[in-house]
């Protein structure tokens, strides 16, 4: 369908070494976009998967927790395909510890990657989008953008912040041709949620609350990212889209 066609668009996706980020990058490529994959380690597997589809993909290795390198990351990304039409801020880390023992460095590390880099990348890429009068920014929020969680105070604070940044930027940029939205995944099987899955009691209690009766897979997020990256969402602004099997409806 033409509304969802991303042919000719260039996307930059962060946190693409595997899991959700890899799936989102491949999904955008399946819809026709060229993709720049950014991660702290390697996106070889993701790039190869896109190229096997006949798509175009490049990668940048960068620690997004270091604010001083982000301008160069954006410059490199724009150099591959000449522009960035779609920005997906997916990269994130999590540190688990009770609030009373949650150390300062863990707090800073999580906020630097999960929140500060999201704002700075939105700002840097957004400047170019403002010049063109068009663009799609998709931030990855969380169920913990709405709830408190357990033993993850830094992560929770960062994801509440992501929801706030999404709305703040939408207020400023919606009238200038840029849609800024977020996806809030529910409980998805990834490396980050592996400790929850390994805890038999916690896994059972979470699953029992999900109306769909199952945890999500990264592939469950493909449709949402294509929608928010495409012309189909041109009048969607500042929205946090829950893809959660009904978790938030309980």
DRENPA-729059 format. One record per residue (C-alpha): residue number from 1; x, z, y. Coordinates in Angstrom, 3 decimals, always signed. Each point is the difference from the previous one (the first is absolute). Last residue first. Layout:
ZABA  seq         x         z         y
ZABA  NUM         X         Z         Y
...
***
This chain:
ZABA  seq         x         z         y
ZABA  250    -5.790   +32.612    -4.139
ZABA  249    +0.020    -3.157    +2.162
ZABA  248    +3.708    +0.360    +0.760
ZABA  247    +0.940    -0.477    -3.670
ZABA  246    -2.200    -3.124    -0.426
ZABA  245    +2.450    -2.056    -2.052
ZABA  244    +2.560    +0.532    +2.751
ZABA  243    +0.579    -3.055    +2.117
ZABA  242    -0.714    +1.698    +3.325
ZABA  241    +0.193    -2.313    +3.010
ZABA  240    +1.259    +1.711    +3.157
ZABA  239    -1.443    -2.055    +2.855
ZABA  238    +1.565    -0.425    +3.430
ZABA  237    -1.316    -3.550    +0.415
ZABA  236    -2.035    -2.328    -2.198
ZABA  235    -1.280    -2.991    +1.972
ZABA  234    +2.626    -2.473    -1.275
ZABA  233    -0.286    +1.375    -3.542
ZABA  232    -0.850    -3.229    -1.862
ZABA  231    +2.733    -1.739    +1.992
ZABA  230    +2.508    +1.487    -2.424
ZABA  229    +2.394    +2.939    -0.248
ZABA  228    -2.754    +2.627    -0.321
ZABA  227    -1.731    -1.952    -2.777
ZABA  226    +3.256    -0.776    -1.820
ZABA  225    +0.971    +3.683    +0.161
ZABA  224    -3.358    +1.159    -1.347
ZABA  223    -0.104    -2.529    -2.831
ZABA  222    +3.443    +0.963    -1.237
ZABA  221    -0.636    +3.753    -0.107
ZABA  220    -1.412    +0.221    -3.542
ZABA  219    +3.206    -1.665    -1.221
ZABA  218    +1.864    +3.257    +0.720
ZABA  217    -2.072    +1.665    -2.763
ZABA  216    -2.702    +2.542    +0.719
ZABA  215    -0.734    +3.161    -1.948
ZABA  214    -3.134    -0.015    -2.107
ZABA  213    -3.570    +1.245    -0.160
ZABA  212    -1.285    -2.189    +2.824
ZABA  211    -1.604    +3.110    +1.501
ZABA  210    +3.434    +1.651    +0.325
ZABA  209    -0.448    +3.798    -0.157
ZABA  208    +0.601    +0.285    -3.756
ZABA  207    +3.222    -1.978    +0.362
ZABA  206    +1.410    +2.503    +2.469
ZABA  205    -0.816    +3.006    -2.195
ZABA  204    +1.450    -1.693    -3.084
ZABA  203    +3.246    -0.971    +1.683
ZABA  202    +0.406    +3.484    +1.458
ZABA  201    -0.503    +1.642    -3.396
ZABA  200    +2.334    -2.376    -1.862
ZABA  199    +2.797    +0.078    +2.581
ZABA  198    +1.917    -3.176    -0.882
ZABA  197    -2.480    -2.127    +1.963
ZABA  196    +0.569    +2.161    +3.066
ZABA  195    +3.794    -0.279    -0.325
ZABA  194    -0.319    -3.810    -0.411
ZABA  193    -1.919    -0.391    +3.275
ZABA  192    +2.958    -1.198    +2.048
ZABA  191    +1.265    -2.274    -2.789
ZABA  190    -3.333    -1.810    -0.003
ZABA  189    -3.428    +0.224    -1.676
ZABA  188    -2.424    +0.028    +2.933
ZABA  187    -2.101    +2.965    +1.153
ZABA  186    -1.829    -1.404    +2.985
ZABA  185    +1.635    -2.513    +2.285
ZABA  184    -0.702    +0.302    +3.729
ZABA  183    +0.390    -3.469    +1.509
ZABA  182    +0.605    -0.228    +3.720
ZABA  181    -1.040    -2.142    +2.954
ZABA  180    +1.515    -1.611    +3.091
ZABA  179    -1.530    -3.341    +0.976
ZABA  178    +1.819    -1.847    +2.762
ZABA  177    -1.704    -2.544    +2.249
ZABA  176    +0.539    +1.763    +3.325
ZABA  175    -3.293    +1.887    +0.157
ZABA  174    +0.854    +1.833    -3.225
ZABA  173    +3.408    +0.993    +1.405
ZABA  172    -0.370    +3.279    +1.868
ZABA  171    -2.793    +1.628    -1.994
ZABA  170    +1.384    -1.428    -3.228
ZABA  169    +3.343    +1.600    +0.798
ZABA  168    -1.571    +3.457    +0.307
ZABA  167    -2.122    -0.434    -3.133
ZABA  166    +2.925    -0.983    -2.215
ZABA  165    +2.231    +2.649    +1.551
ZABA  164    -2.574    +2.670    -0.874
ZABA  163    -0.376    -1.127    -3.622
ZABA  162    +3.781    -0.039    -0.364
ZABA  161    +0.192    +3.479    +1.496
ZABA  160    -2.367    +1.440    -2.608
ZABA  159    +2.335    -1.656    -2.508
ZABA  158    +3.080    +1.652    +1.477
ZABA  157    -1.564    +3.453    +0.138
ZABA  156    -1.091    -0.274    -3.627
ZABA  155    +3.448    -1.139    -1.105
ZABA  154    +1.638    +2.904    +1.809
ZABA  153    -2.456    +2.568    -1.379
ZABA  152    +0.313    -1.195    -3.626
ZABA  151    -0.477    +3.109    -2.184
ZABA  150    -3.756    -0.585    -0.398
ZABA  149    -2.044    -2.629    +1.840
ZABA  148    -1.455    +0.461    +3.453
ZABA  147    -2.685    -2.656    +0.225
ZABA  146    -0.853    -2.984    +2.192
ZABA  145    +3.308    -1.875    +0.395
ZABA  144    +0.802    +1.690    -3.294
ZABA  143    -2.203    -2.562    -1.749
ZABA  142    +2.736    -2.301    +1.204
ZABA  141    +1.125    -2.342    +2.799
ZABA  140    +1.776    -3.310    -0.434
ZABA  139    +0.195    -1.813    +3.316
ZABA  138    -1.242    -3.551    +0.435
ZABA  137    +0.900    -1.907    +3.154
ZABA  136    -1.466    -3.461    +0.500
ZABA  135    +1.012    -2.298    +2.827
ZABA  134    -1.110    -2.100    +2.951
ZABA  133    +0.491    -0.415    +3.733
ZABA  132    +3.377    -1.683    -0.364
ZABA  131    +1.834    +2.328    +2.418
ZABA  130    -1.990    +2.952    -1.327
ZABA  129    +1.088    -0.859    -3.549
ZABA  128    +3.627    +0.033    +1.120
ZABA  127    -0.390    +3.439    +1.538
ZABA  126    -1.919    +1.179    -3.056
ZABA  125    +2.994    -0.623    -2.251
ZABA  124    +2.084    +2.533    +1.910
ZABA  123    -2.831    +2.459    +0.658
ZABA  122    -1.484    -0.122    -3.477
ZABA  121    +3.513    +0.367    -1.409
ZABA  120    +0.618    +3.007    +2.258
ZABA  119    -3.310    +1.649    -0.878
ZABA  118    +0.384    -0.432    -3.759
ZABA  117    +3.650    +1.057    +0.135
ZABA  116    -1.021    +3.268    +1.659
ZABA  115    -2.753    +0.759    -2.497
ZABA  114    +0.918    -0.347    -3.661
ZABA  113    +3.755    -0.442    +0.251
ZABA  112    +0.922    +2.461    +2.754
ZABA  111    -2.838    +2.415    -0.831
ZABA  110    +1.084    +0.257    -3.642
ZABA  109    +3.678    +0.500    +0.826
ZABA  108    -0.771    +2.542    +2.716
ZABA  107    -2.192    +2.171    -2.236
ZABA  106    +2.499    -0.197    -2.861
ZABA  105    +2.753    +1.040    +2.399
ZABA  104    -2.016    +2.943    +1.295
ZABA  103    -0.667    +1.560    -3.382
ZABA  102    -3.404    +0.426    -1.607
ZABA  101    +0.258    +3.486    -1.526
ZABA  100    -3.017    +1.633    +1.665
ZABA   99    -1.875    -3.306    -0.115
ZABA   98    +0.341    -0.247    -3.784
ZABA   97    +2.323    -2.844    -1.003
ZABA   96    -0.396    -3.708    -0.724
ZABA   95    +1.905    -2.633    +1.985
ZABA   94    -1.612    -3.427    +0.401
ZABA   93    +1.403    -3.318    +1.171
ZABA   92    -1.574    -3.007    +1.660
ZABA   91    +0.326    -3.718    +0.572
ZABA   90    -3.360    -1.786    +0.374
ZABA   89    -0.025    -1.257    +3.582
ZABA   88    -1.494    -3.482    -0.453
ZABA   87    +0.680    -2.336    +2.923
ZABA   86    -1.720    -3.387    +0.100
ZABA   85    +0.718    -2.903    +2.359
ZABA   84    +3.748    +0.530    +0.130
ZABA   83    +1.907    -2.892    +1.512
ZABA   82    +2.792    -2.549    -0.502
ZABA   81    -0.075    +0.045    -3.804
ZABA   80    +3.303    +1.678    -0.887
ZABA   79    +1.158    +0.937    +3.503
ZABA   78    -3.069    +2.115    +0.623
ZABA   77    +1.044    +2.327    -2.805
ZABA   76    +3.556    +0.267    +1.294
ZABA   75    -1.166    +0.922    +3.506
ZABA   74    -2.487    +2.486    -1.437
ZABA   73    +2.733    +1.702    -2.023
ZABA   72    +2.315    -0.034    +3.030
ZABA   71    -2.578    +1.865    +2.068
ZABA   70    -0.465    +2.456    -2.853
ZABA   69    +3.659    +0.972    -0.284
ZABA   68    +0.046    +2.881    +2.518
ZABA   67    -3.117    +1.583    -1.475
ZABA   66    +1.745    +0.952    -3.228
ZABA   65    -2.785    +1.056    -2.391
ZABA   64    -0.579    -3.667    -0.708
ZABA   63    +3.079    -0.109    -2.218
ZABA   62    +0.559    -3.749    -0.230
ZABA   61    +0.423    -2.768    -2.571
ZABA   60    -1.565    -3.230    +1.248
ZABA   59    -1.707    -2.530    -2.237
ZABA   58    -1.185    -3.583    -0.032
ZABA   57    -3.081    -1.639    -1.458
ZABA   56    -1.613    -3.436    -0.116
ZABA   55    -2.674    -0.765    -2.564
ZABA   54    +0.009    -2.211    -3.090
ZABA   53    -1.503    +2.761    -2.109
ZABA   52    +3.405    +0.510    -1.595
ZABA   51    +1.324    +0.483    +3.524
ZABA   50    -2.341    +2.907    +0.530
ZABA   49    +1.042    +1.712    -3.222
ZABA   48    +3.683    -0.568    +0.806
ZABA   47    -0.410    +1.617    +3.409
ZABA   46    -1.735    +3.004    -1.537
ZABA   45    +2.623    +0.480    -2.709
ZABA   44    +2.858    -0.344    +2.463
ZABA   43    -1.514    +2.474    +2.457
ZABA   42    +3.015    +2.302    -0.073
ZABA   41    +0.719    +3.456    +1.445
ZABA   40    -1.171    +1.243    +3.392
ZABA   39    -2.811    -2.541    +0.151
ZABA   38    -1.109    -2.980    +2.063
ZABA   37    -1.663    -3.072    -1.506
ZABA   36    -0.469    -3.026    +2.280
ZABA   35    -2.981    -1.990    -1.224
ZABA   34    -1.289    -3.554    +0.410
ZABA   33    -3.784    +0.066    -0.133
ZABA   32    -2.210    -2.168    -2.225
ZABA   31    -2.607    +2.359    -1.485
ZABA   30    +2.205    +0.535    -3.058
ZABA   29    +2.796    +0.923    +2.407
ZABA   28    -2.162    +2.714    +1.547
ZABA   27    -0.747    +1.349    -3.480
ZABA   26    +3.684    -0.049    -0.949
ZABA   25    +0.888    +2.093    +3.045
ZABA   24    -2.875    +2.404    -0.624
ZABA   23    +0.996    +0.446    -3.650
ZABA   22    +3.624    +0.683    +0.859
ZABA   21    -0.996    +2.539    +2.618
ZABA   20    -2.426    +1.776    -2.338
ZABA   19    +2.458    +0.510    -2.839
ZABA   18    +3.415    -1.609    +0.223
ZABA   17    +3.015    -0.616    +2.249
ZABA   16    -2.281    -1.096    +2.837
ZABA   15    +0.028    +2.958    +2.375
ZABA   14    -0.625    -2.055    +3.126
ZABA   13    -1.968    -3.243    +0.299
ZABA   12    +0.685    -2.703    +2.591
ZABA   11    -2.400    -2.928    -0.056
ZABA   10    +0.241    -3.612    +1.152
ZABA    9    -3.126    -2.157    +0.155
ZABA    8    -0.048    -3.725    -0.820
ZABA    7    -2.559    +0.395    -2.770
ZABA    6    -1.771    +3.348    +0.316
ZABA    5    -3.411    -1.170    -1.266
ZABA    4    -2.621    +2.781    -0.022
ZABA    3    -2.486    -1.621    +2.377
ZABA    2    +0.706    -3.405    -1.550
ZABA    1    -1.318    +0.994    -3.404
***
